[in-house]
Amino acid sequence: MDKIKKQKRYQRLYLQLEKLLENSNKPITNMATIVAVLHNKIDYFFWTGFYLLDNSELIVGPYQGSLACLKLKKNIGVCWAGINQKKTIIIDDVENFAGHIACDSRSKSEIVIPLKNIKGEIIGVLDVDSKVTNSFDETDAEGLENIIKLIF
């Protein structure tokens, strides 16, 4: 999909989610709604969900897709890289990422976006996997970063 088409898709999804979430002030509800919309509207999203920090552990939150790892080993994998580096991480081929955690062996590429609360503190990540290598780019990063701001 070309960049313009992808940007327009994310803009439409943002507006749809903004409307769906306008009367909700519950972050977990908002996360679940965002995951449901993204997972069902973007065809290359294989696993879509949140991992949330809980007493320095990264545990699964709302998600859609195949069975998730319930807890991610500390400071290992793409999700922890996003938290530790405090930035969005795009992995074109998970086989080339040292320490990748394979919750489902069908995952081939991944994007992780740090999730910040209203104080600006990282409280978890949005994690999206694809069955195809090279699925994610800066357009996905920008679109998803914008969408998760709707949580709080």
PEHU-V489146 format. One record per run of one state. SS is the DSSP state (A for helix, B for strand, O for the rest). FROM is the first residue (numbers start at 0). TO is the last residue. Records with the same first field share a line. If there is no record, write none. Layout:
SS=FROM-TO / FROM-TO
This chain:
O=0-1 / 21-25 / 41-45 / 54-55 / 64-69 / 72-75 / 85-87 / 91-92 / 96-107 / 116-120 / 130-136 / 151-151
A=2-20 / 26-40 / 76-84 / 93-95 / 137-150
B=46-53 / 56-63 / 70-71 / 88-90 / 108-115 / 121-129
